[in-house]
Amino acid sequence: MGTKHAAAAILAAWLCGATDAWGASCVDYDDLLALRTAAIQQQLMVAALTCHEIPRYNRFVVSHQSELIESDGRLKDYFVRRSAWHREAKYHLYKTELANAASLRSALRAGLFCAQSADAFDRAEASSSLAAFVTTQPIAVGGRFRACGEAGRALPTLVEPTPLHHRSRHRSGRAA
């Protein structure tokens, strides 16, 4: 298996993995927005470097600075409330995983990643608020956290076709 395929397998496992300790129960709408905001900000940060969009990222951060700070505080509170130990570490781990996943997506499909990020920057610039942008922007972490009730179920997720091809193995003419 090549490096790109191994990396894609790791990304797919992370994005579609079994429920982990911090995804065990449902997430309320405000926490879900904070989780999504962090995912979008990490994607745009990676796009700033990978897609040469530093001026657009800087405008995004400056124009939504107070909302980003408030959302990040809520995100940290979310992990502190839900973790028995290593509370703040889970917050940092989540943000690191988001940045790594965005970086991997950019490495595997640079053109698609940069096009999606340019569209995200366009949407962010046209949105009246960070929350308005976050609720319409597809992101690639939808499977990790499920919304309580119906409030967050309609939020869009980003689904990219995986470069891996799953083949069933045949033994004696029958699928295993």
N, C-alpha and C positions, 0 to 999 in steps of 0.2 A: 504494500500500500504506500503510495507516494505521500510526501509531506503535506501537500494540499488536501489530499483525501483524508489523511489522519486528522488534520486540523478541522476539516469539515465535519468529521465524525464526532469530534469533541464538542464542536459548536452545536451540532444537532442534539447530542445528548444533553448538553446544558440547557438548550432552549426547550426541549420537549421532555426533559427528564421527569422522573417520578417525583411526587410531592416530597419536598424536603422539609426540614425543621421549620423554616420560616414561611413556607407556603401551605402548611398543614390545615389552616382554617381560612375562612374567607376574610377579605380585606374590605373595609368600608370605603366609600367613594372618595373621600378626601385623602386617605392614605394611598389609594390606587392612583389618584392624580399625582401625588408626590413621587410614587414609584415610576410612573410614566414620565414625569418631568425629568427625573434623573436620567432615565434611559435616553430621552431625546437630547438632553444637554450633552451626555457623553458621546452620542452619535455625532452631534454637530461639532464637538471639540475634535474628534478624530477627523471629521471632514475638513475642519479648518487646516489641519496639517497635511492630510493626504490629498485633498482636492484643491489646495491653495486658496482656501476661503477664509483666511484669517481676518480680513477686514469685515466680512459679513458676520463671523462669529463674534467679533468684538462688539459690533453694533447690536447683535442679539443680546449679549450679556449686559451691555450698558442700558439698553432700552427696557429690559425686564429685570434689572438688578434687584429691586426690592422684592418682586415676586419670586425670583430664584432663591434669594436668601430665606424667605419665609417657607418655601417649599422644601428646601434643604433641611431646615430646622424640623419640619414635620417628618421628613424622611428619617432623620436621626432619632426622633422621638418614637417613631414606629418600630425601629429595630430595638431600641432600649426597652420599650414596653413588651415586646414579644420574645425577647431572648432571656434565658435564665442566667447565662454568664456570657462573657465576651461581648457584651451588648454593643459597644461602639465598634468593635471589630467587625461585627456582621454588617454594619452600615458601610464601613470602608471596603469590606469584601464585595458587597453588592455593587458599589460604584466601580470598583476595579474590574469585576466580571463584566459589567456593562461596557466599559471602555475596551476590554480585551475582545469581547464579542464584536463590537463595532469595527475594531481594527482588523479582526479576522475577516469579517464581511468585506471590508475594503480591499484586503489583500486578495481574496478569492474572486471578487467581481468588481474591480475598481470602477469600471465605467458605469455599471448599474448603481453602485454605492454612491458615486459622485452625483449621478443624475437624481437619485432619490434625495440626497442631501441638498442639492440645489433647489429642488422642489420644496423641501422642508424650510429652507431659508426664505424662499418666496412666501410661503404660507405664514411664517413667523412675522415677516415684515408687514404682511397685509392684515394680521390679526389685531383685534382691539385689545387683547390681553393675553397673557401667557396661558391662562386656563382655556381660553377659546381656542388657542393654537393646539394645546396638548390634547384636547378632546377630539380633535379632527385629524391628528397626525398619526399615521400607522407606525407602530414600533414593533421591534422583534423580541419582546419579552412577555407577550400576552399569556403564554401557557404556564408561567411560573406562579402567578397569583390570580386567584379567582375572586370576583366581586361578590359581596354579600347582596342578596336580593337582585333586582333587575337593573339597578342604577348604572353599573359599570359594564354590563354585558355588551352594550352596543358600541363600546369604544373600539376603534379599529386596531388591528394588529397587522404587522408586516409579515407576510408569508412568502419566502423566497424558495424556489425549487432547489432541492439539494443536489449537489454535483455527484453524489453517490448513487450508484445504481445497485439496487437490491435484487439479487438473483436467487431464485430457489434452487437448491441443489437436488440433483436427481440421482436416485439409486435404483437400479433395476427398473428404470422407466417410470418410477413413481416419485412424486415430489416428497421431499423429506419434511 
